[in-house]
Amino acid sequence: MTATDVHTVRELEKRRFDSIAEHDLEGFSDLAHPDLAYTHSSGTVDTLDSFIEKCGSGHYVYHRIDHLVERVTVAGDTAVVIGEMHVDMTARGVRRKLANRSLGVWARVGGAWKLLAHQATARQEDGSPRGASF
C-alpha cells in the first residue's frame, strides 16, 4: 500500500459520487469496472448497465450525496473504502433521504483503478445498522 494509491482512490471516490449527483453518467461509467456490482441499501443489486439505465431513465435521481471516507485499505491491486453517505434522492418517483454506511471496492486493471463493487447499508436513527442485534 502506498500513500499515492490511497490518495488516488480517495479522489476517485469523490469523483464517483460527484458524477452520480451531477448526473454525469458517462463520467461514472468511465470510473466503473464492466463487471460492477452496485448493491443498494434496499438490497437491490444493479450491474453497471442496469444502474446507468435506471439513472438515465429517472428511476434513480440523485439530488445530493455527501460522502465521508473513513478508511482506505489497499492490498495489492484491490482497494477497500469504508465510509458513510447521506443521500437525497428520488427512487421510483418517491423522494428519500438516506443515511448509509458504505463499502466501495476498487480494482487496479491495466494500471487504472476501476470501481468493482459498491455496498450501502441503511443506518437507524441511533447510528447502528438496521437489524443489528448487538
C-alpha positions in Angstrom: 0.0 0.0 0.0 1.4 3.4 -0.9 0.2 6.8 0.1 -0.2 7.6 -3.6 -2.7 4.7 -4.1 -4.7 5.8 -1.0 -4.8 9.4 -2.2 -5.8 8.3 -5.7 -8.6 6.0 -4.5 -9.9 8.8 -2.2 -10.0 11.2 -5.2 -11.8 8.6 -7.3 -14.4 8.0 -4.6 -15.1 11.8 -4.6 -15.4 11.8 -8.4 -17.8 8.8 -8.5 -20.2 10.3 -6.0 -19.9 13.8 -7.7 -20.6 12.2 -11.1 -23.8 10.5 -9.8 -25.1 13.6 -8.1 -24.3 15.7 -11.3 -26.0 13.1 -13.5 -22.7 12.6 -15.4 -23.4 9.0 -16.3 -20.5 8.9 -18.8 -18.1 10.1 -16.1 -19.4 7.4 -13.7 -19.1 4.7 -16.4 -15.5 5.7 -17.1 -14.8 5.0 -13.4 -16.6 1.7 -13.2 -15.4 -1.8 -13.9 -17.6 -3.5 -16.6 -18.5 -6.2 -14.0 -19.7 -3.7 -11.4 -22.0 -5.0 -8.7 -23.9 -1.9 -7.2 -25.8 -3.0 -4.1 -28.3 -0.5 -2.8 -29.4 -0.2 0.9 -32.7 -1.8 -0.2 -30.9 -4.9 -1.2 -31.4 -4.3 -4.9 -28.3 -5.2 -6.9 -27.5 -3.4 -10.2 -24.9 -4.1 -12.9 -23.1 -1.2 -14.5 -25.6 -1.3 -17.4 -28.7 -1.5 -15.3 -27.6 1.2 -12.9 -26.8 3.6 -15.8 -30.1 2.7 -17.4 -32.0 3.4 -14.2 -30.2 6.7 -13.6 -30.8 7.7 -17.3 -34.5 6.9 -17.2 -35.1 8.8 -14.0 -35.8 5.6 -11.9 -33.0 6.9 -9.7 -32.4 10.7 -9.4 -29.7 11.7 -7.0 -30.1 15.3 -5.9 -27.2 15.4 -3.4 -24.7 12.9 -1.9 -22.5 13.7 1.0 -19.9 11.0 1.3 -17.3 10.8 4.1 -14.4 8.4 3.5 -13.3 6.9 6.9 -10.7 4.4 5.7 -9.0 3.2 2.6 -7.1 -0.1 2.7 -5.0 -1.1 -0.4 -3.9 -4.7 -0.7 -2.1 -5.3 -3.9 -4.4 -4.3 -6.8 -7.5 -4.1 -4.6 -8.7 -1.1 -2.5 -11.5 -1.2 0.0 -13.1 2.0 1.1 -15.2 2.3 4.2 -17.4 5.4 4.6 -20.7 7.0 5.3 -23.0 8.6 2.9 -26.0 10.8 3.2 -28.2 10.8 0.1 -31.1 13.0 -1.0 -32.7 11.2 -3.9 -35.8 10.2 -5.7 -36.3 6.5 -6.3 -39.3 5.3 -8.4 -40.9 8.7 -8.0 -40.5 8.9 -4.2 -38.2 11.5 -2.6 -36.0 9.9 0.1 -33.3 10.9 2.4 -30.9 8.1 3.3 -28.2 7.7 5.9 -26.0 4.7 4.9 -22.7 3.1 5.7 -20.9 2.4 2.5 -18.3 0.0 1.2 -16.5 0.5 -2.1 -14.2 -2.0 -3.8 -11.8 -0.8 -6.4 -9.6 -3.0 -8.6 -6.5 -1.8 -10.5 -6.9 -3.1 -14.0 -4.2 -2.3 -16.6 -2.8 0.4 -14.3 -6.2 2.2 -13.7 -8.4 1.9 -10.7 -12.0 0.8 -11.5 -15.0 0.6 -9.2 -15.8 -3.1 -8.9 -18.4 -3.1 -6.2 -20.5 -0.8 -4.0 -22.5 -1.8 -0.9 -24.8 0.5 1.0 -26.2 -0.4 4.4 -29.0 1.7 5.9 -28.5 3.1 9.3 -31.1 3.6 12.0 -31.5 6.9 13.7 -29.2 5.9 16.5 -26.5 5.3 14.0 -26.4 1.5 14.2 -27.1 -0.7 11.1 -30.7 -1.8 10.7 -31.4 -5.2 12.1 -28.3 -5.0 14.3 -28.6 -7.4 17.2 -25.8 -6.3 19.4 
